[in-house]
Amino acid sequence: MRYINELKEGARIQDIYLCKYKQSAVTKNGKHYDNVILQDKTGQIDAKIWDPNSDAIAEFEVLDYIYVAGTVSSFNGQLQASLKQVRKADPGEYIPADYLPMTKKNTKAMYQELLSFAGSVTNPYLSRLLKDFFVEDKEFISSFAKHSAAKTVHHSFVGGLLEHTLSVTRLAAFFADNYPAINRDLLIAAALLHDIGKTKELSFFPMNEYTDDGQLLGHIMIGAEMIHDKAQKIEGFPELLETELKHCILSHHGEYEFGSPKKPALIEAIALNFADNADAKLETMTEALEYGTNEDWLGFNRFFDSNLRRT
């Protein structure tokens, strides 16, 4: 098959993709069309069906594997497909694993490095808490390793949560080594746990959509609750230590407008916010460079509020 990351402006497509999203819409002139997002393991591409009532467009739904034919163009710096033919694919025509975006890194090696960071925490209560999550809770481990770190913005692929968490923890360790005022054990524990709520905020692939808890509570609140529930089962876990750890989780987005219910008040919380923000933004930029057009200028990106350019 021809993967989405191989598509270029002007290309013709005749292949099978997963329908990740579908919604009917109407132009300013009153003409009906369909917005569709096609997905394979290399990424996604926006698509339009300008004549959904055509005989060449068969009925299909979200999460169907569909054969499509059409052309690729560029709109606002992003590739977009115009679909002229669509039909549901038969089971024997595709391999489901080709349609799940996956981390390009070795998940076993990443998890072992994550465990080495957890093992470096010397505080007995934080060490026990990390073991309860990352060593003994098999259901959590399985979910954590398979989850994405976001719906669309960054690390939105299988293994993305693991990859993001490890990157944030590496940065946190760098900060701890260079700023003696930082409590390394607290910061490393917070980095490892900062996004655990995403295991309940987002559903598994291929959906990767917000759950009811995700919509109503969000991963920051969910993560703080998960930490509280585990800490309460550890005899003698200091109340202040639990509060400091939860504060790091609750403030790791840095600003109220970015979803944090609290702003950082501890040096460890500030360091965690910087580490999380740095990895999120650099990965977002990396993905924009990888999946954008081949032109020097990539176009306006709303997450950076800027027109982006290749170096």
N, C-alpha and C positions, 0 to 999 in steps of 0.2 A: 504494500500500500504506500501511498504518498503521504508522508506525515505533514502536519500543519506547519511545523517549523521549516519545512522545505518550500512552502508556497511563496511565490513572488508576484508582484503586481503584473497583470497581464496573463497570468497562468490560467489554464483551463483545468478544472477539477472534475474527475469522474471516479469517485471512490466512496467508501463507507466510513461514516463517522458516528459518534454518539451525539444525540440531540440533548444537550445540557439544559437548554432553555428555549421556550417558544411562547410568543405572545402576539396576538393580533393587534394591529394599530391602523390608524387612518391618516392619510396625508392631509395637508392643508386644503387640497382640492377635493377631498372627500373620497379618495381612492383607498381601498382596503389593501393591506399588505401584512406580512408576517415578519416579526423579528425572531431570529433563531441564533443560538450559539452552538457551534459545532465544536466537539472536543475529541482529542486523542491524547496519548500519553505525553506528547511533546508540548501541548498547550491548547489554546482555544482560538477561534476566529468568529467574529460577528458575521452574520449572513442575513440577507434579505430575500424574501419571496415576494416579488412585486405583483405576481398574478396568482394568488393562492387558489383561485377557482379553475385554473387551467387543468385540462385532462392529464397533463404530465405531472401534476402534483397530487400524489396519493395521500390518504389520511395517515397521520403519525402523531405520536405524543412525546412528551418529555421522557427521556431515558430510553427511547427506542433507538436502535441502531439503524441508520438510514443510509441508503445509497443516494448520492446527490450528484448532479451534473450542473456545471455553471462556470462562471469566470470570476477572477480575483481582481479587484481594483484597490485603490488607496483613497481613504476618506479621513480627513483631519490627521494625517500622519499615521493612520493605522490601516492594516489590510482589512478588506471587507469582501465577502463573497456574494455574488448575485446568483441565486439558484433558479434554474430553468426546469429541472426535473428532480423529483423526490419520490422515493418509495421505501417501504420498510424492508430491511434486509432479512434474509432467511438465516436461521442459526448457524448453518454450516458455512456461511460466507465470511465470517469474521471471527477473530480471537479476542475475547473480552479484555485480556491483559494489555492489548495494544491501545486501549482507550482510557486507561487510568494514568494520569500524570504522576510520575514517580521521581523521588529524589535521585540525583545522579551519583550520590555518594553511597558508600558501603554502610548499610544500616547497622550491621553487627559491630563494625569497627567504631561507629559513632556511639553506639550504646555502651560499649566497653569504656570508651573515653569518658562518657558521662558518669559511669559508675566509679571511675578513678577519681573524678572530681568529688563525687559524693563521699568516697572513702577518705578523702583528704580532710574532711570536716572533723575536727577533734572534739567539739562540744558534744557531750554524750547525749543530750536531748535532741539536738538538731541531727546528729548522726543517726539516732534511732528513728527519727521521723523520716529521714531520707531513705533508710532501709525499708521502712514500712511501705513506702510508695514504690521505690524503684527496684526492690529485691524481692519482697514478699507478696505484694499485691499483684497476682498474676493477671487478673482482669484489667487492672489499671495499666500494667506494663503493655499488654497486647493493644489496648486502645491508644495509649500514648505513642507507641511505635508506628501505628498506622495512620494517625490523624494528620491533617494539614494544620498549618498555623494560622490560616485565614481563609475566608471564602474566595477572595479575588486579589487582594492587594499584594501580598508577598508570601512566599512559601506555601502557595495554595496547591499542594500536591501531596500524595501519599509519602509519609516520612518527613513532611515539612515541619511539623511540630518538633520532632527530634532534632532536625538539622538546625532550626532556629534556636532552640533551647541550648544546644551545645555551643553555638556561636556566641550567644549572649553570655554564657558561663565563661567562655575563654576570655572575652572582653572584661568581664567582672574580675577574673583572676588577675588580669593585667593591671586593672585599677587598684586592686588590693595590694599588689606587689609594689606599687609606686606611690601609694598614699598611706602612710603608717596609721593615720587616724581611723582608717576603715577597719571594722571588725570583719576579718576575712570569712570566718565561719558563717556569720549572719548573711553576708553578701552572696557567698557561694550557694548557700541554701536557698536564698531568695531567688537567685538566678535560675536554679534548677527547677524551682516550683512556680515561677512567676506566671506561666501560661497553662498550668495543669487544668484550669477550668475549661479550656478549649476542648477537652475530651468529652465534655457534656454540653458545651455551647454549640458545637457543630456535629452534624451527622456524618456517618462514614461515606466514603466515595462509593458509587459515582455521584451521589446527591451532593454531599458537602454543603448542606444548607443549614440555616439556623434552626435549632430545636426550640420547643416552647420555653425551656429554661434559658436558652441562649437569647431569645427575644425579650423575655420578661426580666431576667436577672443580669445576663452578660457574664463573660468568662472571669472578670476581675472579682465580682462578688462570689461566683461559684467557687473559684479557687480559694478564696479566704475561708469559705465554709468547709471545703474539703480539708484544709490545713487544721482548722479548729476541731473537726471530727476526729482526725488522727491524733492530734496532740492530747485531746481529752482522754485517750486510751493509754497514754504513756504516763506511768506513775511519777508524780513529782514534777511534771513539765512546768517550768516557771511561767507564771502568768504574764510577767513583763516581757519575757522572751517571745512568747506567742504573739503578744500585741505588737512588738517591734517587727516580727516577721510578717504578720498580716498587714502592717502599715506599708511595708515595702511592696507587697502585692497590690494593695489598694491604690497606691500612688505611682505605680510604675509607668503609666502613660503620661505622667507629668503635669497635665493641665486638665481642668474640668471639662473644657470643650473637646478634649480628646478621649473622654470617657472615664477619667480617674475621679472617684468620689472624694479623694484627698490629694493635696499637693505634697510632694516629698518634704519631710521634716527631719529626716535622719541622713547622715552622709552616705550610708549604705543605700538608702532609697534613691538619693540623687544619682549615685553611681549606677544603680540598676536601670533607672530611667534613661541615662545616657547610653548604656550598653544596648538596651532594647531598641531605642530609637535609631541608633547607628546601624544595627544589623537590619532592621526593618527597611530603612531608607536605602541602604546600599544594595540589599537584595532586590528591592523594587526597581532601582536603577539598572541593576544587572539584568533583570527580566525584560525591562523596556529595551535595552540594547540588544538582547538576544531575539526578541520577538517583534521588534519594530521593523520599519522599512529599512532598505539598504542605503537610503540617503543619509548624508551627514546630519541633517536636521531631522529629528524624530517627530517634531510637532509638539503641541501644548500637552502637558501632563498635569492633570488637576491635583494630583497628590503632592507635586512639587510647586504647583502654581507658577510654572515656567515652561518655556520652550526648551526642549532638551536637545543636546547635540553630541554626536560621537567625538571622542578625542582625536 
